[in-house]
Amino acid sequence: MNDYLGLLIAYQELPRVQRSSTFMEVAGYPHYENVCSNILAFFVDPTAEHGLGDLVLRAFLTMAGIPEASISSRLKITREHPAEQDKRIDLVIDAETFTLGIENKIYHWEANDLENYARVIQSLAAGKDKKPLKVILCLRIQADQAAPKGGFIRYTYPQLWSYVQAKLGQRLATAHPKWLLYLTDFMATTARLAGQTSEEIELTKFFSKHHELVDRLAADRQRLLNRLATTVRNILGRIVSREDISKYKRSRGVWETFTLANHFTIQGKRICIDLNGKLSGWSLVFFQLDDPIRALLPVLRQSPSLLSCFPDLEMEKEHYVLQRWPLQAQELELEEALVNAMKALIAAADALPNNLQDPTI
């Protein structure tokens, strides 16, 4: 038990993983390198309508080691730039002081002719005193991965985003809200594909370290849930044929494994008394399924028979909670309370005037 307590305390101290889906994940876009390259080409263009100026391009240059490179208006950005033998480079950015060639790698192996690409980038920079930059932009870098050919250098999306985030606050005033939202969605999507979010890393480490104890905890939890389900089935088996609680009965049975549902039809309304089992404990609830506006429930709730059995009814949303028990409550105690509640409901229904009108009218 102390092992479990320590495990739960350690888990509670982990950063919470807030993981709502990104738009790109929903659309399935990140699996296509062309889509990611198109998005990247848009955001590295300082003149594009995103309003971020040279933020993303400057982040790229800072990551590549030339943060002070000049970026003039005579910048040429080419998608699928031609190379030798009908090959194409994903993205080429040609400026007065540098030529940046980018091969975008989402999942795929580096099967490209990088030496071919390197010659093209070198030729664009040759004789013009420009610095050639040859970059493979990927999700992650393996520790044992050989250096790429052609003088290319690998960088990761998370590395790039760290430089973008460092300067993003300075551009919020001019950024177009729509494109800023798309950029942050793109950043979140690629970071998740790379498996680099710090919260997820911590969570992964936790389960890797404690997997044996977590497995034991999960097995014990399942045994406890099985016991709840057995209790519900046992009680149903003993009361299903009882005639003293069958008047007005519409249906009786197990619902979603851990609820013993008892539904009655009273003056055309569906009135329910359910016994619910959860890991937080047992509860006996009283509610009306249909037509909540013309409610019979409040009238029944005020009946002497129900008030005498359950004087302190607790309202929870549209349900009355008749009684609660801890998880270790005895099966016969739960059954007795359930039967008493159904008998009280039947007595309350018997005492109603015929064709009772809605008391709120």
N, C-alpha and C positions, 0 to 999 in steps of 0.2 A: 504493500500500500504506500509506503514511504517512497518507493521508486516511482510510482505513478504520480504522487504529489509533486516530486521534484521535476518530473517530466512536464507536467502541466504548468508549473511555475516558469520553467525555461521556455515553454512554448508561448506563454503569455507575454514574455519579454521580447519576443521577436517583433520586428517592424511589421505592421499590417500590410498585406498585399492588396492594394486597391486595383483590381484588374477588370475594368470594363472594356468591352471590345472596341477596337479602333475601326474607323470607316474602311480602311484598307484591308483589315482582317475580314470584315464582313463581305467585302467585294471580292476577295481573293486576289487582289492586285499584287501583293508583295512577292508572289511566286513567279512574276514575270520580270525579267531583267530589263526589258525594253521600257516597261512602265516606270520602273524606278529610275532608269536613265533619263527618261523624259521629264520626270519631276525634278531630278537633280539639275538638268540643263536649265529649267525654268528658274530655279532658286539661285543658281550661280550667276545669272544674268543681272547685273546691277541696274539695268534700265527697265526690267520687267515690272509689271504692275503690282507686284507683291509689296512694294514699299519698304523693303528691308535693305535696299541699296546693295553694297558689296559685302554684306555681312557673311553670307555663306561662302562666297569666293575667298574673302579674306581669311575665314576660318580654315579653308583648304590650304591656302598658302602658308599660314602660320603653322599648320600641322606638317607641311612639307619642308619647313625650315627657312622660308623667305617671307617673314611677316611684313617687311617694309617694301615689298615689291610694289611698283607703281601700277595702278589700274586706270587706264585712260578710257575715253569714250570710244576709241578705235579698237574695241575688243571684238573678236570674232569667235562665236560659239557654234560648233558644228556637231550635230548628232550623226553617227554612222559615217565618220570621216573615212574617205577612201584610203586604202593601203595597197601594198603590192599583191598580185595574184587574186584580185577581186575580193580581198579581205576588207574588213571595216573595223575601225576603232570606235568604241561606244561613244566617247565624248572627247572632243578636242577644244581647248580654250587657248586661242592664240592672241597674245597681247604684245605690246611694244617691248617689254622687258622679260617676258617668259612665254614658253609654250607648254601647256599642261595637257597631257594625254591621260585619260582615265578609262580603265577597263573595269566595268561594274560586274561583280561576281555575287550573285544570290544563288547559293546552293551548288552551282555548276563547278566542275573541275577547271583548272587553268589549262585548257587544251588549246588556247589561242596561240598563234604564231607571234609571240611577244618580240622576238628579234626583228621580225618584219615591222611591227608597230613601232619599235624603237627607232628604226632607220627613218621612218616617216616623221616622227616627232623631232629627231635630230635635224632633219633637212629643213623643217619649218623654222628651226631656231638658228641654223647655220648662217654665219657671215653677218649676223645682225646683232651680235653681242647680247643674245637672249639666252636665258637659262632654260634648258629643257628639263621638264619634270614628268617622269613616267610613273604612274600610280595605278596599282590594283586596289580598288575599294571593295572590301569583302566584309562578311559578317563577323568572322573571327579568324585568328591566326593560330595554327597549331604549333606547339613547341618544337616538334621534330620536322617541321616543314622546310624543305630546301628553298634557298633563295630563288626568286623568279629570274627568268632569263631576260636579257636585253637591258639590264640595269633598272628594271621596274622595282618599285618598293611597295610593299603591302601596308595598307592602313585599314582600319576597321571603321564601320559606321559609328559605333560608340565613341571612338576616338574623335571623329569629326564632330559629333554632336557635343562633346565636352567643350570644344572650342566655340561652337555656335552658342551654347548656353551661357558661356562666360561673358558674351557681348550682347546677348539678346535683349537684355533690359534697356540698353541704350537706344534701341531702335523701336521700342513699343509705340512711341508717340507718332511715328511716321508709317508704321506697318499697317497694311490693309487687314482689318480683322478677319475677313474670310481666308485670305492666304496665310495669315499667321496660324489660324486654326488648322489648315491643311498641313503646314510645315510641322507643327507639333504632333499631328496625327502620324505623319511620315516618320518623324523621329521616334515616336513611341513604338510604331510597328517594327521598324528595323532593329531597334534595341531589343525588343522581345524575341525577334527571330534569332538574334545573336545570343540570347540567353544572358544578357549582361545587366539586367536591372538588379540593383543591390538587394532589394527586398526578396526577390525570387532566389537570388544566390544564397541568402541567409536561410531561407526556408528549405532549399534543397540540401544545404549542409546539415541542417537540423535533422531532417528525416534520414539522411544517410548515416549520421552518427548514432541516432537512437532507433534505427529501424527494428531491431529485435524487440525492444520494449514497446514501441508503437504497435507492432504486430500483436503482442500479448494484450495490450490495451484494447485493440480493435476486436480481438477474439473474445475477451471478457465482455466487451460492450455488446457484441452480437449474442452472447449467451444470455445476457440480461434482457435484451429485446425479445429473444425467443421465449423467455419466462413470462414477459408481459403478454405476448401473443397467446401463450398457453392459458394464462389466467382468464383472458377474454373468452377463449373458446370453452373453457371449463364452466364459466358462469352461464354462458349461452346454453350449453348442454343441459344445465339443471333447470333453467327457467323457461325454455322454449315451449314446453307443453303445459305450463301452469295456467289453469283456467281463471284464477283470481286476478290475473293481470292481462287478460286477453281482450277485455271489453274495449271497444274503439280501436283495436290494434289494426294498423295498416301493414306494417312490416317489422321484422326483427331479425338482426343478423350482424355479422362482423363486417365492418367497413374499413378499408385500408389497414388491415391487419391488427391494429391496436385500439379500435373503437368498437364498442358494443352498441349498435344503433337500435333505438326503439322508437318507431314512428307510429303516431296515432292520428286518426281522422276524427276531429271533434267539430261539429257544426260546419262541416265543409273545409275546415282549416287543418293543415298538417302540423301537428304539435309533436315535438321530439324531446326525449330524455335519453341522453347518450352518456355512456361511461367511457372516458378517454384515458388511455395509458400513454405516458411519455416518460422520458428519462428524468424530467423535472418533477414527476409525480403523477398521481391520479386525480381526475376531476370528474364531477357529475354535473352535466350542463343541461339547461332547459331552454328551448328556443322554438321559434315558429319558422317553418321553411318557406311558406308562400304568403303572398299578399301582406307584406309587413305594414302597409299603410292602414288597412282595416284590420288592426291587430286584435286577436283574441288573447294573446299571451299576457298582457298586463292584467286583464280581468281574472284569468286563472291564477296568476301569481298572487293576487290578493285574497284568494279563497282561504277560509279557515283551515281546511285540511292541509294545504301546502305550507301555510304560515306556521302551523303547529309543529310540522316536521322540520322545516327549514326557515327559521325566523330571520336569519341574517343573510338574505340573498345578495350576492355580489354581481353587479352588472359589468359585463365585459363585451364591448362592441354591442351586438344585438342578442347576446346570450346572457342568461342568468346562470351564475355558477352556484349550484345548490350546496356543494361540499367539495373540499379538497383533502387529499391524503398524501403522505410521503410515499416514496416508491416502495418501501418495505411493508406497506399496509397488507393486512391479511385478506385472503381471497373471500372468506365468508363475510368479513366486515363490509367489503365492497358490494357483495351480492345483497346483503341485507339492506344497505342504504338504497341501492338501485330499486329493489322490489318495493320498499316503503315509498319511494318517490313515485313509482308508477301507480301504486294503490292510491296515494294522495291525489294524483292527477285524475284518476278515474272518478274519485269521490267529488273532486271539484267540477268535473264535467257533468256528473249526474245532477249537481246542484244548480247548473246554469238554467236560466229561463230558455224556453224553446225559441229558436230563431233570434238569438241575441243580436241586437244591433250594435254597430261600432260605437263604443262609448265616447269617441272623440268627436262625433258628429253632433 
